[in-house]
Amino acid sequence: MRNIILSDEVKERKILSTVNASVANRLPISVKNIITNDVTNYASMTEAGKALGVTRAAVSQALLHNRLIKKTYSICKIK
């Protein structure tokens, strides 16, 4: 296998394209506490999951099936 040496410019472009791809895949989420009616917005399902103490998959399933998380939090997409 050949060792390929990338220039600094190419490295910066690769990093930027990775960051842009990550941002494009994020789904903004709104979380509502049904007890206090507080609404919090998150940039992604991962951030919402970390804040609520659950996995991203749990947030995704709650969003898909219109379920509550921890019997307190309602999840919806931000349009």
mmCIF file of the N, C-alpha and C atoms, coordinates in Angstrom:
data_MODEL
# 
_entry.id   MODEL 
# 
loop_
_atom_site.group_PDB 
_atom_site.id 
_atom_site.type_symbol 
_atom_site.label_atom_id 
_atom_site.label_alt_id 
_atom_site.label_comp_id 
_atom_site.label_asym_id 
_atom_site.label_entity_id 
_atom_site.label_seq_id 
_atom_site.pdbx_PDB_ins_code 
_atom_site.Cartn_x 
_atom_site.Cartn_y 
_atom_site.Cartn_z 
_atom_site.occupancy 
_atom_site.B_iso_or_equiv 
_atom_site.pdbx_formal_charge 
_atom_site.auth_seq_id 
_atom_site.auth_comp_id 
_atom_site.auth_asym_id 
_atom_site.auth_atom_id 
_atom_site.pdbx_PDB_model_num 
ATOM 1   N N  . MET A 1 1  ? 0.845   -1.184 0.000  1.00 0.00 ? 1  MET A N  1 
ATOM 2   C CA . MET A 1 1  ? 0.000   0.000  0.000  1.00 0.00 ? 1  MET A CA 1 
ATOM 3   C C  . MET A 1 1  ? 0.883   1.237  0.000  1.00 0.00 ? 1  MET A C  1 
ATOM 4   N N  . ARG A 1 2  ? 0.485   2.212  -0.782 1.00 0.00 ? 2  ARG A N  1 
ATOM 5   C CA . ARG A 1 2  ? 1.275   3.434  -0.890 1.00 0.00 ? 2  ARG A CA 1 
ATOM 6   C C  . ARG A 1 2  ? 0.974   4.376  0.262  1.00 0.00 ? 2  ARG A C  1 
ATOM 7   N N  . ASN A 1 3  ? 1.973   5.062  0.700  1.00 0.00 ? 3  ASN A N  1 
ATOM 8   C CA . ASN A 1 3  ? 1.779   6.111  1.697  1.00 0.00 ? 3  ASN A CA 1 
ATOM 9   C C  . ASN A 1 3  ? 1.490   7.411  0.966  1.00 0.00 ? 3  ASN A C  1 
ATOM 10  N N  . ILE A 1 4  ? 0.315   7.941  1.191  1.00 0.00 ? 4  ILE A N  1 
ATOM 11  C CA . ILE A 1 4  ? -0.082  9.173  0.528  1.00 0.00 ? 4  ILE A CA 1 
ATOM 12  C C  . ILE A 1 4  ? 0.052   10.310 1.520  1.00 0.00 ? 4  ILE A C  1 
ATOM 13  N N  . ILE A 1 5  ? 0.760   11.321 1.108  1.00 0.00 ? 5  ILE A N  1 
ATOM 14  C CA . ILE A 1 5  ? 0.954   12.489 1.955  1.00 0.00 ? 5  ILE A CA 1 
ATOM 15  C C  . ILE A 1 5  ? 0.045   13.600 1.435  1.00 0.00 ? 5  ILE A C  1 
ATOM 16  N N  . LEU A 1 6  ? -0.833  14.070 2.319  1.00 0.00 ? 6  LEU A N  1 
ATOM 17  C CA . LEU A 1 6  ? -1.787  15.113 1.944  1.00 0.00 ? 6  LEU A CA 1 
ATOM 18  C C  . LEU A 1 6  ? -1.246  16.485 2.331  1.00 0.00 ? 6  LEU A C  1 
ATOM 19  N N  . SER A 1 7  ? -1.496  17.452 1.479  1.00 0.00 ? 7  SER A N  1 
ATOM 20  C CA . SER A 1 7  ? -1.099  18.817 1.799  1.00 0.00 ? 7  SER A CA 1 
ATOM 21  C C  . SER A 1 7  ? -2.027  19.376 2.877  1.00 0.00 ? 7  SER A C  1 
ATOM 22  N N  . ASP A 1 8  ? -1.619  20.455 3.489  1.00 0.00 ? 8  ASP A N  1 
ATOM 23  C CA . ASP A 1 8  ? -2.430  21.086 4.531  1.00 0.00 ? 8  ASP A CA 1 
ATOM 24  C C  . ASP A 1 8  ? -3.775  21.554 3.973  1.00 0.00 ? 8  ASP A C  1 
ATOM 25  N N  . GLU A 1 9  ? -3.763  22.039 2.727  1.00 0.00 ? 9  GLU A N  1 
ATOM 26  C CA . GLU A 1 9  ? -5.001  22.513 2.107  1.00 0.00 ? 9  GLU A CA 1 
ATOM 27  C C  . GLU A 1 9  ? -5.991  21.353 1.926  1.00 0.00 ? 9  GLU A C  1 
ATOM 28  N N  . VAL A 1 10 ? -5.511  20.222 1.487  1.00 0.00 ? 10 VAL A N  1 
ATOM 29  C CA . VAL A 1 10 ? -6.372  19.061 1.288  1.00 0.00 ? 10 VAL A CA 1 
ATOM 30  C C  . VAL A 1 10 ? -6.902  18.568 2.633  1.00 0.00 ? 10 VAL A C  1 
ATOM 31  N N  . LYS A 1 11 ? -6.065  18.554 3.656  1.00 0.00 ? 11 LYS A N  1 
ATOM 32  C CA . LYS A 1 11 ? -6.501  18.136 4.994  1.00 0.00 ? 11 LYS A CA 1 
ATOM 33  C C  . LYS A 1 11 ? -7.622  19.033 5.496  1.00 0.00 ? 11 LYS A C  1 
ATOM 34  N N  . GLU A 1 12 ? -7.485  20.351 5.302  1.00 0.00 ? 12 GLU A N  1 
ATOM 35  C CA . GLU A 1 12 ? -8.507  21.300 5.743  1.00 0.00 ? 12 GLU A CA 1 
ATOM 36  C C  . GLU A 1 12 ? -9.818  21.082 4.996  1.00 0.00 ? 12 GLU A C  1 
ATOM 37  N N  . ARG A 1 13 ? -9.758  20.811 3.697  1.00 0.00 ? 13 ARG A N  1 
ATOM 38  C CA . ARG A 1 13 ? -10.965 20.560 2.922  1.00 0.00 ? 13 ARG A CA 1 
ATOM 39  C C  . ARG A 1 13 ? -11.667 19.286 3.387  1.00 0.00 ? 13 ARG A C  1 
ATOM 40  N N  . LYS A 1 14 ? -10.885 18.240 3.691  1.00 0.00 ? 14 LYS A N  1 
ATOM 41  C CA . LYS A 1 14 ? -11.473 16.983 4.161  1.00 0.00 ? 14 LYS A CA 1 
ATOM 42  C C  . LYS A 1 14 ? -12.169 17.197 5.510  1.00 0.00 ? 14 LYS A C  1 
ATOM 43  N N  . ILE A 1 15 ? -11.540 17.932 6.401  1.00 0.00 ? 15 ILE A N  1 
ATOM 44  C CA . ILE A 1 15 ? -12.128 18.207 7.715  1.00 0.00 ? 15 ILE A CA 1 
ATOM 45  C C  . ILE A 1 15 ? -13.419 19.010 7.553  1.00 0.00 ? 15 ILE A C  1 
ATOM 46  N N  . LEU A 1 16 ? -13.397 20.017 6.699  1.00 0.00 ? 16 LEU A N  1 
ATOM 47  C CA . LEU A 1 16 ? -14.566 20.854 6.474  1.00 0.00 ? 16 LEU A CA 1 
ATOM 48  C C  . LEU A 1 16 ? -15.715 20.052 5.872  1.00 0.00 ? 16 LEU A C  1 
ATOM 49  N N  . SER A 1 17 ? -15.417 19.163 4.939  1.00 0.00 ? 17 SER A N  1 
ATOM 50  C CA . SER A 1 17 ? -16.486 18.361 4.335  1.00 0.00 ? 17 SER A CA 1 
ATOM 51  C C  . SER A 1 17 ? -17.093 17.404 5.350  1.00 0.00 ? 17 SER A C  1 
ATOM 52  N N  . THR A 1 18 ? -16.293 16.882 6.268  1.00 0.00 ? 18 THR A N  1 
ATOM 53  C CA . THR A 1 18 ? -16.807 16.004 7.316  1.00 0.00 ? 18 THR A CA 1 
ATOM 54  C C  . THR A 1 18 ? -17.721 16.775 8.266  1.00 0.00 ? 18 THR A C  1 
ATOM 55  N N  . VAL A 1 19 ? -17.319 17.963 8.647  1.00 0.00 ? 19 VAL A N  1 
ATOM 56  C CA . VAL A 1 19 ? -18.129 18.804 9.535  1.00 0.00 ? 19 VAL A CA 1 
ATOM 57  C C  . VAL A 1 19 ? -19.442 19.162 8.850  1.00 0.00 ? 19 VAL A C  1 
ATOM 58  N N  . ASN A 1 20 ? -19.386 19.543 7.577  1.00 0.00 ? 20 ASN A N  1 
ATOM 59  C CA . ASN A 1 20 ? -20.599 19.906 6.848  1.00 0.00 ? 20 ASN A CA 1 
ATOM 60  C C  . ASN A 1 20 ? -21.548 18.727 6.717  1.00 0.00 ? 20 ASN A C  1 
ATOM 61  N N  . ALA A 1 21 ? -21.012 17.528 6.499  1.00 0.00 ? 21 ALA A N  1 
ATOM 62  C CA . ALA A 1 21 ? -21.855 16.337 6.389  1.00 0.00 ? 21 ALA A CA 1 
ATOM 63  C C  . ALA A 1 21 ? -22.533 16.041 7.716  1.00 0.00 ? 21 ALA A C  1 
ATOM 64  N N  . SER A 1 22 ? -21.825 16.227 8.809  1.00 0.00 ? 22 SER A N  1 
ATOM 65  C CA . SER A 1 22 ? -22.398 15.989 10.136 1.00 0.00 ? 22 SER A CA 1 
ATOM 66  C C  . SER A 1 22 ? -23.540 16.952 10.418 1.00 0.00 ? 22 SER A C  1 
ATOM 67  N N  . VAL A 1 23 ? -23.362 18.198 10.076 1.00 0.00 ? 23 VAL A N  1 
ATOM 68  C CA . VAL A 1 23 ? -24.390 19.210 10.303 1.00 0.00 ? 23 VAL A CA 1 
ATOM 69  C C  . VAL A 1 23 ? -25.625 18.914 9.452  1.00 0.00 ? 23 VAL A C  1 
ATOM 70  N N  . ALA A 1 24 ? -25.427 18.446 8.236  1.00 0.00 ? 24 ALA A N  1 
ATOM 71  C CA . ALA A 1 24 ? -26.545 18.168 7.339  1.00 0.00 ? 24 ALA A CA 1 
ATOM 72  C C  . ALA A 1 24 ? -27.396 16.997 7.841  1.00 0.00 ? 24 ALA A C  1 
ATOM 73  N N  . ASN A 1 25 ? -26.804 16.083 8.603  1.00 0.00 ? 25 ASN A N  1 
ATOM 74  C CA . ASN A 1 25 ? -27.526 14.910 9.075  1.00 0.00 ? 25 ASN A CA 1 
ATOM 75  C C  . ASN A 1 25 ? -28.256 15.138 10.398 1.00 0.00 ? 25 ASN A C  1 
ATOM 76  N N  . ARG A 1 26 ? -28.067 16.280 11.017 1.00 0.00 ? 26 ARG A N  1 
ATOM 77  C CA . ARG A 1 26 ? -28.725 16.550 12.291 1.00 0.00 ? 26 ARG A CA 1 
ATOM 78  C C  . ARG A 1 26 ? -30.191 16.880 12.087 1.00 0.00 ? 26 ARG A C  1 
ATOM 79  N N  . LEU A 1 27 ? -31.001 16.458 13.047 1.00 0.00 ? 27 LEU A N  1 
ATOM 80  C CA . LEU A 1 27 ? -32.433 16.726 13.008 1.00 0.00 ? 27 LEU A CA 1 
ATOM 81  C C  . LEU A 1 27 ? -32.785 17.553 14.242 1.00 0.00 ? 27 LEU A C  1 
ATOM 82  N N  . PRO A 1 28 ? -33.124 18.833 14.073 1.00 0.00 ? 28 PRO A N  1 
ATOM 83  C CA . PRO A 1 28 ? -33.466 19.666 15.227 1.00 0.00 ? 28 PRO A CA 1 
ATOM 84  C C  . PRO A 1 28 ? -34.695 19.120 15.960 1.00 0.00 ? 28 PRO A C  1 
ATOM 85  N N  . ILE A 1 29 ? -34.611 19.071 17.280 1.00 0.00 ? 29 ILE A N  1 
ATOM 86  C CA . ILE A 1 29 ? -35.639 18.463 18.111 1.00 0.00 ? 29 ILE A CA 1 
ATOM 87  C C  . ILE A 1 29 ? -36.132 19.473 19.151 1.00 0.00 ? 29 ILE A C  1 
ATOM 88  N N  . SER A 1 30 ? -37.430 19.451 19.406 1.00 0.00 ? 30 SER A N  1 
ATOM 89  C CA . SER A 1 30 ? -38.029 20.234 20.473 1.00 0.00 ? 30 SER A CA 1 
ATOM 90  C C  . SER A 1 30 ? -38.550 19.270 21.534 1.00 0.00 ? 30 SER A C  1 
ATOM 91  N N  . VAL A 1 31 ? -38.172 19.519 22.785 1.00 0.00 ? 31 VAL A N  1 
ATOM 92  C CA . VAL A 1 31 ? -38.576 18.657 23.896 1.00 0.00 ? 31 VAL A CA 1 
ATOM 93  C C  . VAL A 1 31 ? -39.458 19.467 24.833 1.00 0.00 ? 31 VAL A C  1 
ATOM 94  N N  . LYS A 1 32 ? -40.660 18.958 25.107 1.00 0.00 ? 32 LYS A N  1 
ATOM 95  C CA . LYS A 1 32 ? -41.599 19.647 25.991 1.00 0.00 ? 32 LYS A CA 1 
ATOM 96  C C  . LYS A 1 32 ? -41.818 18.810 27.242 1.00 0.00 ? 32 LYS A C  1 
ATOM 97  N N  . ASN A 1 33 ? -41.624 19.439 28.388 1.00 0.00 ? 33 ASN A N  1 
ATOM 98  C CA . ASN A 1 33 ? -41.935 18.813 29.665 1.00 0.00 ? 33 ASN A CA 1 
ATOM 99  C C  . ASN A 1 33 ? -43.440 18.997 29.871 1.00 0.00 ? 33 ASN A C  1 
ATOM 100 N N  . ILE A 1 34 ? -44.201 17.890 29.868 1.00 0.00 ? 34 ILE A N  1 
ATOM 101 C CA . ILE A 1 34 ? -45.660 17.999 29.928 1.00 0.00 ? 34 ILE A CA 1 
ATOM 102 C C  . ILE A 1 34 ? -46.165 18.390 31.308 1.00 0.00 ? 34 ILE A C  1 
ATOM 103 N N  . ILE A 1 35 ? -45.308 18.305 32.322 1.00 0.00 ? 35 ILE A N  1 
ATOM 104 C CA . ILE A 1 35 ? -45.714 18.688 33.678 1.00 0.00 ? 35 ILE A CA 1 
ATOM 105 C C  . ILE A 1 35 ? -45.569 20.196 33.869 1.00 0.00 ? 35 ILE A C  1 
ATOM 106 N N  . THR A 1 36 ? -44.424 20.754 33.450 1.00 0.00 ? 36 THR A N  1 
ATOM 107 C CA . THR A 1 36 ? -44.152 22.176 33.654 1.00 0.00 ? 36 THR A CA 1 
ATOM 108 C C  . THR A 1 36 ? -44.387 23.024 32.409 1.00 0.00 ? 36 THR A C  1 
ATOM 109 N N  . ASN A 1 37 ? -44.640 22.365 31.265 1.00 0.00 ? 37 ASN A N  1 
ATOM 110 C CA . ASN A 1 37 ? -44.819 23.038 29.974 1.00 0.00 ? 37 ASN A CA 1 
ATOM 111 C C  . ASN A 1 37 ? -43.580 23.792 29.499 1.00 0.00 ? 37 ASN A C  1 
ATOM 112 N N  . ASP A 1 38 ? -42.415 23.447 30.021 1.00 0.00 ? 38 ASP A N  1 
ATOM 113 C CA . ASP A 1 38 ? -41.165 24.038 29.543 1.00 0.00 ? 38 ASP A CA 1 
ATOM 114 C C  . ASP A 1 38 ? -40.789 23.380 28.222 1.00 0.00 ? 38 ASP A C  1 
ATOM 115 N N  . VAL A 1 39 ? -40.365 24.191 27.250 1.00 0.00 ? 39 VAL A N  1 
ATOM 116 C CA . VAL A 1 39 ? -39.936 23.673 25.944 1.00 0.00 ? 39 VAL A CA 1 
ATOM 117 C C  . VAL A 1 39 ? -38.467 24.012 25.759 1.00 0.00 ? 39 VAL A C  1 
ATOM 118 N N  . THR A 1 40 ? -37.690 22.993 25.361 1.00 0.00 ? 40 THR A N  1 
ATOM 119 C CA . THR A 1 40 ? -36.272 23.173 25.096 1.00 0.00 ? 40 THR A CA 1 
ATOM 120 C C  . THR A 1 40 ? -35.973 22.654 23.698 1.00 0.00 ? 40 THR A C  1 
ATOM 121 N N  . ASN A 1 41 ? -35.181 23.407 22.949 1.00 0.00 ? 41 ASN A N  1 
ATOM 122 C CA . ASN A 1 41 ? -34.805 23.002 21.592 1.00 0.00 ? 41 ASN A CA 1 
ATOM 123 C C  . ASN A 1 41 ? -33.378 22.489 21.584 1.00 0.00 ? 41 ASN A C  1 
ATOM 124 N N  . TYR A 1 42 ? -33.135 21.451 20.794 1.00 0.00 ? 42 TYR A N  1 
ATOM 125 C CA . TYR A 1 42 ? -31.813 20.854 20.653 1.00 0.00 ? 42 TYR A CA 1 
ATOM 126 C C  . TYR A 1 42 ? -31.484 20.746 19.176 1.00 0.00 ? 42 TYR A C  1 
ATOM 127 N N  . ALA A 1 43 ? -30.194 20.817 18.857 1.00 0.00 ? 43 ALA A N  1 
ATOM 128 C CA . ALA A 1 43 ? -29.747 20.763 17.470 1.00 0.00 ? 43 ALA A CA 1 
ATOM 129 C C  . ALA A 1 43 ? -29.807 19.361 16.887 1.00 0.00 ? 43 ALA A C  1 
ATOM 130 N N  . SER A 1 44 ? -29.810 18.337 17.749 1.00 0.00 ? 44 SER A N  1 
ATOM 131 C CA . SER A 1 44 ? -29.827 16.962 17.246 1.00 0.00 ? 44 SER A CA 1 
ATOM 132 C C  . SER A 1 44 ? -30.470 16.028 18.264 1.00 0.00 ? 44 SER A C  1 
ATOM 133 N N  . MET A 1 45 ? -30.796 14.829 17.804 1.00 0.00 ? 45 MET A N  1 
ATOM 134 C CA . MET A 1 45 ? -31.360 13.813 18.698 1.00 0.00 ? 45 MET A CA 1 
ATOM 135 C C  . MET A 1 45 ? -30.322 13.387 19.740 1.00 0.00 ? 45 MET A C  1 
ATOM 136 N N  . THR A 1 46 ? -29.056 13.381 19.364 1.00 0.00 ? 46 THR A N  1 
ATOM 137 C CA . THR A 1 46 ? -27.987 13.003 20.291 1.00 0.00 ? 46 THR A CA 1 
ATOM 138 C C  . THR A 1 46 ? -27.917 13.983 21.452 1.00 0.00 ? 46 THR A C  1 
ATOM 139 N N  . GLU A 1 47 ? -27.958 15.277 21.147 1.00 0.00 ? 47 GLU A N  1 
ATOM 140 C CA . GLU A 1 47 ? -27.928 16.295 22.208 1.00 0.00 ? 47 GLU A CA 1 
ATOM 141 C C  . GLU A 1 47 ? -29.144 16.163 23.121 1.00 0.00 ? 47 GLU A C  1 
ATOM 142 N N  . ALA A 1 48 ? -30.303 15.947 22.541 1.00 0.00 ? 48 ALA A N  1 
ATOM 143 C CA . ALA A 1 48 ? -31.526 15.798 23.335 1.00 0.00 ? 48 ALA A CA 1 
ATOM 144 C C  . ALA A 1 48 ? -31.417 14.569 24.233 1.00 0.00 ? 48 ALA A C  1 
ATOM 145 N N  . GLY A 1 49 ? -30.914 13.481 23.695 1.00 0.00 ? 49 GLY A N  1 
ATOM 146 C CA . GLY A 1 49 ? -30.750 12.259 24.479 1.00 0.00 ? 49 GLY A CA 1 
ATOM 147 C C  . GLY A 1 49 ? -29.802 12.447 25.641 1.00 0.00 ? 49 GLY A C  1 
ATOM 148 N N  . LYS A 1 50 ? -28.693 13.122 25.404 1.00 0.00 ? 50 LYS A N  1 
ATOM 149 C CA . LYS A 1 50 ? -27.727 13.376 26.487 1.00 0.00 ? 50 LYS A CA 1 
ATOM 150 C C  . LYS A 1 50 ? -28.354 14.232 27.580 1.00 0.00 ? 50 LYS A C  1 
ATOM 151 N N  . ALA A 1 51 ? -29.100 15.251 27.182 1.00 0.00 ? 51 ALA A N  1 
ATOM 152 C CA . ALA A 1 51 ? -29.725 16.142 28.161 1.00 0.00 ? 51 ALA A CA 1 
ATOM 153 C C  . ALA A 1 51 ? -30.794 15.417 28.984 1.00 0.00 ? 51 ALA A C  1 
ATOM 154 N N  . LEU A 1 52 ? -31.496 14.465 28.356 1.00 0.00 ? 52 LEU A N  1 
ATOM 155 C CA . LEU A 1 52 ? -32.566 13.741 29.051 1.00 0.00 ? 52 LEU A CA 1 
ATOM 156 C C  . LEU A 1 52 ? -32.064 12.483 29.755 1.00 0.00 ? 52 LEU A C  1 
ATOM 157 N N  . GLY A 1 53 ? -30.833 12.099 29.466 1.00 0.00 ? 53 GLY A N  1 
ATOM 158 C CA . GLY A 1 53 ? -30.278 10.909 30.098 1.00 0.00 ? 53 GLY A CA 1 
ATOM 159 C C  . GLY A 1 53 ? -30.728 9.615  29.436 1.00 0.00 ? 53 GLY A C  1 
ATOM 160 N N  . VAL A 1 54 ? -31.009 9.675  28.129 1.00 0.00 ? 54 VAL A N  1 
ATOM 161 C CA . VAL A 1 54 ? -31.399 8.487  27.371 1.00 0.00 ? 54 VAL A CA 1 
ATOM 162 C C  . VAL A 1 54 ? -30.551 8.432  26.096 1.00 0.00 ? 54 VAL A C  1 
ATOM 163 N N  . THR A 1 55 ? -30.680 7.358  25.348 1.00 0.00 ? 55 THR A N  1 
ATOM 164 C CA . THR A 1 55 ? -29.913 7.218  24.119 1.00 0.00 ? 55 THR A CA 1 
ATOM 165 C C  . THR A 1 55 ? -30.569 7.966  22.970 1.00 0.00 ? 55 THR A C  1 
ATOM 166 N N  . ARG A 1 56 ? -29.796 8.176  21.911 1.00 0.00 ? 56 ARG A N  1 
ATOM 167 C CA . ARG A 1 56 ? -30.333 8.783  20.701 1.00 0.00 ? 56 ARG A CA 1 
ATOM 168 C C  . ARG A 1 56 ? -31.427 7.902  20.118 1.00 0.00 ? 56 ARG A C  1 
ATOM 169 N N  . ALA A 1 57 ? -31.246 6.595  20.220 1.00 0.00 ? 57 ALA A N  1 
ATOM 170 C CA . ALA A 1 57 ? -32.243 5.658  19.705 1.00 0.00 ? 57 ALA A CA 1 
ATOM 171 C C  . ALA A 1 57 ? -33.578 5.801  20.438 1.00 0.00 ? 57 ALA A C  1 
ATOM 172 N N  . ALA A 1 58 ? -33.526 6.033  21.747 1.00 0.00 ? 58 ALA A N  1 
ATOM 173 C CA . ALA A 1 58 ? -34.757 6.224  22.514 1.00 0.00 ? 58 ALA A CA 1 
ATOM 174 C C  . ALA A 1 58 ? -35.486 7.490  22.067 1.00 0.00 ? 58 ALA A C  1 
ATOM 175 N N  . VAL A 1 59 ? -34.732 8.530  21.780 1.00 0.00 ? 59 VAL A N  1 
ATOM 176 C CA . VAL A 1 59 ? -35.328 9.774  21.287 1.00 0.00 ? 59 VAL A CA 1 
ATOM 177 C C  . VAL A 1 59 ? -35.955 9.529  19.914 1.00 0.00 ? 59 VAL A C  1 
ATOM 178 N N  . SER A 1 60 ? -35.252 8.811  19.065 1.00 0.00 ? 60 SER A N  1 
ATOM 179 C CA . SER A 1 60 ? -35.762 8.500  17.736 1.00 0.00 ? 60 SER A CA 1 
ATOM 180 C C  . SER A 1 60 ? -37.057 7.690  17.799 1.00 0.00 ? 60 SER A C  1 
ATOM 181 N N  . GLN A 1 61 ? -37.093 6.677  18.652 1.00 0.00 ? 61 GLN A N  1 
ATOM 182 C CA . GLN A 1 61 ? -38.292 5.845  18.792 1.00 0.00 ? 61 GLN A CA 1 
ATOM 183 C C  . GLN A 1 61 ? -39.466 6.647  19.356 1.00 0.00 ? 61 GLN A C  1 
ATOM 184 N N  . ALA A 1 62 ? -39.191 7.511  20.312 1.00 0.00 ? 62 ALA A N  1 
ATOM 185 C CA . ALA A 1 62 ? -40.248 8.359  20.872 1.00 0.00 ? 62 ALA A CA 1 
ATOM 186 C C  . ALA A 1 62 ? -40.805 9.288  19.796 1.00 0.00 ? 62 ALA A C  1 
ATOM 187 N N  . LEU A 1 63 ? -39.939 9.791  18.944 1.00 0.00 ? 63 LEU A N  1 
ATOM 188 C CA . LEU A 1 63 ? -40.357 10.670 17.860 1.00 0.00 ? 63 LEU A CA 1 
ATOM 189 C C  . LEU A 1 63 ? -41.185 9.913  16.825 1.00 0.00 ? 63 LEU A C  1 
ATOM 190 N N  . LEU A 1 64 ? -40.736 8.728  16.447 1.00 0.00 ? 64 LEU A N  1 
ATOM 191 C CA . LEU A 1 64 ? -41.440 7.935  15.437 1.00 0.00 ? 64 LEU A CA 1 
ATOM 192 C C  . LEU A 1 64 ? -42.808 7.456  15.906 1.00 0.00 ? 64 LEU A C  1 
ATOM 193 N N  . HIS A 1 65 ? -42.912 7.037  17.160 1.00 0.00 ? 65 HIS A N  1 
ATOM 194 C CA . HIS A 1 65 ? -44.134 6.420  17.665 1.00 0.00 ? 65 HIS A CA 1 
ATOM 195 C C  . HIS A 1 65 ? -44.960 7.348  18.557 1.00 0.00 ? 65 HIS A C  1 
ATOM 196 N N  . ASN A 1 66 ? -44.566 8.629  18.597 1.00 0.00 ? 66 ASN A N  1 
ATOM 197 C CA . ASN A 1 66 ? -45.300 9.634  19.360 1.00 0.00 ? 66 ASN A CA 1 
ATOM 198 C C  . ASN A 1 66 ? -45.480 9.207  20.820 1.00 0.00 ? 66 ASN A C  1 
ATOM 199 N N  . ARG A 1 67 ? -44.383 8.808  21.438 1.00 0.00 ? 67 ARG A N  1 
ATOM 200 C CA . ARG A 1 67 ? -44.391 8.367  22.835 1.00 0.00 ? 67 ARG A CA 1 
ATOM 201 C C  . ARG A 1 67 ? -43.680 9.375  23.722 1.00 0.00 ? 67 ARG A C  1 
ATOM 202 N N  . LEU A 1 68 ? -43.920 9.247  25.016 1.00 0.00 ? 68 LEU A N  1 
ATOM 203 C CA . LEU A 1 68 ? -43.238 10.085 25.994 1.00 0.00 ? 68 LEU A CA 1 
ATOM 204 C C  . LEU A 1 68 ? -41.936 9.424  26.412 1.00 0.00 ? 68 LEU A C  1 
ATOM 205 N N  . ILE A 1 69 ? -40.988 10.249 26.796 1.00 0.00 ? 69 ILE A N  1 
ATOM 206 C CA . ILE A 1 69 ? -39.744 9.750  27.378 1.00 0.00 ? 69 ILE A CA 1 
ATOM 207 C C  . ILE A 1 69 ? -39.818 10.013 28.871 1.00 0.00 ? 69 ILE A C  1 
ATOM 208 N N  . LYS A 1 70 ? -39.542 8.976  29.645 1.00 0.00 ? 70 LYS A N  1 
ATOM 209 C CA . LYS A 1 70 ? -39.573 9.049  31.109 1.00 0.00 ? 70 LYS A CA 1 
ATOM 210 C C  . LYS A 1 70 ? -40.927 9.554  31.627 1.00 0.00 ? 70 LYS A C  1 
ATOM 211 N N  . LYS A 1 71 ? -41.990 9.284  30.898 1.00 0.00 ? 71 LYS A N  1 
ATOM 212 C CA . LYS A 1 71 ? -43.360 9.665  31.240 1.00 0.00 ? 71 LYS A CA 1 
ATOM 213 C C  . LYS A 1 71 ? -43.517 11.166 31.476 1.00 0.00 ? 71 LYS A C  1 
ATOM 214 N N  . THR A 1 72 ? -42.577 11.952 30.946 1.00 0.00 ? 72 THR A N  1 
ATOM 215 C CA . THR A 1 72 ? -42.589 13.387 31.205 1.00 0.00 ? 72 THR A CA 1 
ATOM 216 C C  . THR A 1 72 ? -42.345 14.229 29.962 1.00 0.00 ? 72 THR A C  1 
ATOM 217 N N  . TYR A 1 73 ? -41.550 13.722 29.012 1.00 0.00 ? 73 TYR A N  1 
ATOM 218 C CA . TYR A 1 73 ? -41.077 14.543 27.899 1.00 0.00 ? 73 TYR A CA 1 
ATOM 219 C C  . TYR A 1 73 ? -41.704 14.130 26.573 1.00 0.00 ? 73 TYR A C  1 
ATOM 220 N N  . SER A 1 74 ? -42.261 15.102 25.887 1.00 0.00 ? 74 SER A N  1 
ATOM 221 C CA . SER A 1 74 ? -42.830 14.911 24.551 1.00 0.00 ? 74 SER A CA 1 
ATOM 222 C C  . SER A 1 74 ? -41.813 15.432 23.542 1.00 0.00 ? 74 SER A C  1 
ATOM 223 N N  . ILE A 1 75 ? -41.611 14.673 22.469 1.00 0.00 ? 75 ILE A N  1 
ATOM 224 C CA . ILE A 1 75 ? -40.601 14.998 21.475 1.00 0.00 ? 75 ILE A CA 1 
ATOM 225 C C  . ILE A 1 75 ? -41.280 15.349 20.147 1.00 0.00 ? 75 ILE A C  1 
ATOM 226 N N  . CYS A 1 76 ? -40.787 16.398 19.473 1.00 0.00 ? 76 CYS A N  1 
ATOM 227 C CA . CYS A 1 76 ? -41.257 16.700 18.123 1.00 0.00 ? 76 CYS A CA 1 
ATOM 228 C C  . CYS A 1 76 ? -40.138 17.350 17.320 1.00 0.00 ? 76 CYS A C  1 
ATOM 229 N N  . LYS A 1 77 ? -40.237 17.241 15.994 1.00 0.00 ? 77 LYS A N  1 
ATOM 230 C CA . LYS A 1 77 ? -39.261 17.868 15.103 1.00 0.00 ? 77 LYS A CA 1 
ATOM 231 C C  . LYS A 1 77 ? -39.521 19.361 15.022 1.00 0.00 ? 77 LYS A C  1 
ATOM 232 N N  . ILE A 1 78 ? -38.466 20.106 14.853 1.00 0.00 ? 78 ILE A N  1 
ATOM 233 C CA . ILE A 1 78 ? -38.587 21.540 14.616 1.00 0.00 ? 78 ILE A CA 1 
ATOM 234 C C  . ILE A 1 78 ? -38.626 21.742 13.110 1.00 0.00 ? 78 ILE A C  1 
ATOM 235 N N  . LYS A 1 79 ? -39.601 22.471 12.629 1.00 0.00 ? 79 LYS A N  1 
ATOM 236 C CA . LYS A 1 79 ? -39.754 22.656 11.175 1.00 0.00 ? 79 LYS A CA 1 
ATOM 237 C C  . LYS A 1 79 ? -39.063 23.866 10.700 1.00 0.00 ? 79 LYS A C  1 
# 
